[in-house]
Amino acid sequence: MPNTGRQTPLVRIEILLLIQGLSIGMVIGPVTAALISNLPLEQAGAGSAVTNTVRQTGSVIGIAVGGTIMSIMYRRAIEPSLEGVPGPVQDQARVSAEQARHVATAVHRPTLAQAADNAFIHAMHVGAGWIAAIALLGAAVLLIALPAVGKKKGPIPEPDCEEARSSV
């Protein structure tokens, strides 16, 4: 992944996010179809509900884990810059980069604002790296598990048009 920072052009970030969004979109549909296609027709609704619930739960857990990693990394990265700063300012600066910039302006310490920006960018890089590693692990699991699911069922038989008409 290309390195991004404060001076990264917005177009570059937008292209990276576009690639990420398209990648997610191209994976979710086929994976859902592969999972649902193995169910009998009368269980398709329940299967769709379960896959949707799992997808949403996974998204929420992923956001929580990513946010926790980034918060921990931000606090570790900002800590050296807080030496010699009054206690209440330290506490506010540890909360977030935005809070650190705010208190840096209030106490006239522009170096603290710069340190907060650098700590935030570092935390984003580390968090994105961990999230990418977890996503690659998930992709590996899918590559291993999905072909095995498809091999069990065999070829899909052609529907019998006369039988379908008579059952309606």
Summary of the structure (lengths in Angstrom):
residues: 168
radius of gyration: 24.3
end to end distance: 53.9
largest distance: 83.6
contacts: 405
relative contact order: 0.09
helix: 83%
strand: 0%
